[in-house]
Amino acid sequence: MRLPVVIHPNKILERPTQEVDMVTDELVQLLDDMRETMIAHDGIGLAAPQVGKSLRVAIVEIDDETGLFEMINPVIVRSSGSNIDVEGCLSFPNIYGTVERYNEVTVRYFDREGDEYEVTATEYFARAMQHEIEHLDGKLFTDKIIERIAPEDLDEYMEGREND
């Protein structure tokens, strides 16, 4: 079921979330609903606060190659390098800007079966992981924007970047 996306300035987006104690049927349904919601909004990631749930749960799916990552209680355990790239967010419609993030992160998390995993992500994948995990900490990408990019300039900005 598609869930409504919480839009800023809703305070749930600015509060740290609660850790999940156990995987329940309701949590599994939330993960399914979050994926449906993310796809319906053409997103690549979604955190539980963005659908009104103060739980340490996030999903990321940037393409078929990486697949879907459903992360319960994710934490970044290692990070290195840095890069600057453009970001947007479903909770901030039509707001885009450049943000500096680690170029590589290793994330430890639990999946819907309760199994623990670690994944090392680089570049755009790492960026998406960090963006969603920061949502779980009550941090917003808008607080990190270096240069704001108007929605009408986004395509041109992205094309210019590809030619560098």
N, C-alpha and C positions, 0 to 999 in steps of 0.2 A: 504494500500500500504506500502510495506516495505521501510523504509528510510535508507540512508547510515549513518553509525555510525561515528561520528567525533572522530578521533584518536589524542591523545596528540602528539605533542605540539601545537595544534590549540589553539589560544588565547581565543576563545569563552569559553573554559572550565575554564579559570582563571578569568572571569569577572562576577560580580554579575548580575543577571537577572532582567528584568522588571516585576513588578507586573501586573497581568491581571485585566483590568478594567471591562470587561464584557465577558460572555460566548457567543461565536459566533459559527456559523456553521463550520468555519475554525478551531476553537479551538477544537470542538468535533471531527472533522476529524483528527486533530493532535493527540488527545488522542487515537483514533482507530489505527492510523498508528504507534504510539509509542508502543502500545501493540503488534501489529503484528511484529514489529522490534525486540522487547524484546524477544518474543517467538522464533523467527527465529534464534536468537543468544544465545538461552538457558540462558537468563538472568533472574534475579529476580526483577530487578528494572531498571528504565531508567528515566533520566531527560532531559528536552527539550534541554539544551545546547549540549547534546550528539548527537542530530540529527540536530544541527545547528540553533536552535531557542533560542533566548535570552529571554525566558519567564519563569515566576515562576510557572512551571508545572512539575510534576513528577508522575510516577506510580510505584507501588510496588505490586508484587504478588509472595509470597514465596511458597504457596501451596494452594490446594483446600480448606483447612480449613479456612485460613484467607481470601481467595478470592482476588479480584482485588481492589486496592485502587488507584483511580485517584484523585490526589491532585492538586488543583489550589490554589496558594498563601499559601502553607503550612508554618506553624511556630511551633516550639517546644515551648510549654508553661510550661511544667514541665519536670524535669528529675531527676533521682536518680540512685545510685549504679554505678558500673562500671564492665567491664569485658574486657578481651583481647581475640580476635579471629582472624582468618585469613580472609582476604578479597581479592577480585579481582575486576576488572572493565572492562566493554566492551570497554571503551576508552583507556585502557592500556593493550593491548593484552599480555598475558604471563607474567604479573607482579602480584605477590602475596606477601602478607606480613601480619604480625600480627599488629592489630590496637586496641588501647584502646578506648572504647566508653561507653556511659551510658548504664546500663542494662535495664532501663525502661524510656520511654519517652511518654509524652502526646502531640499529634500533633493536632492543629486546622487547618482546611482547608475547601475549598469549592469543591463541586463535579460538574459534568458536567451540572447539573440542576441549579447550582447557590446556592444550599443549603449548609449551614455551618454545619460542624461536628467536633467532637473531638473523637480521638481514643487513647487509651492507649496501647502501644505495649511493649512487653518484649523480652529480649534475642535476638534471631536471627532476629525476626521481627523488633525490635527496632533498631538493627544494620542497617538493610536495609533502614529503614526510615531515619536514620541519614545520611547515605552515600548519599542518593539521595538529601536530603535537603541541604547538604553541597555543592553538585554540583550547586544548585541554588544560593548559596552565592559565587561561584567562588573558592571554596576550594577543594583540591584534596586529595584523600586518601593516595597518595604516600608521601605527606608531613608529614603524621602521622605514617608511618610504623616504627615499633619497630624492627622487625626482618624480613628480606627479605627471601622468600621461593622460591627456584627454581621450575619451572613448573614440572620438572621430579621428584621432591621430595614432591609434593603436596599431592598425594594419601597416601604416607607413613606418612606424617605429620598428615593428617586427621585421619588415622587409629590409630595412637599413641594417639591422643587426645581422641578418643572414648573409649580407654582402661583405661583412667585415673579414 
